Amino acid sequence: MELAKYKACICEGAAENAIMDILLDEELLVFSREEMLEESVIRCRDGKKFEQKYLRKGFAEKISVIRILDQEEKNLNW
């Protein structure tokens, strides 16, 4: 899978956010913090709120949305 130029890395909780920050700081991912929206992990549980805040700004290029979850079964309004 090839990621778009811009990435939105979305975590649901503090633990996932902390792990992603460590991985980003240590450059252990296939993308860097500089490629991410706001250059940070986004804490958001609601897809509509994410869309309103970030995707309706009219990006000229595609955005890869990467959701980090601690359980597969969770339905977080996406």
Secondary structure, 3 states (H helix, E strand, C coil): CCCCCEEEEEECCHHHHHHHHHHHHCCCCCCCHHHEHHHCCEECCCHHHHHHHCHHHCCCCCEEEEEECCCCCCCCCC
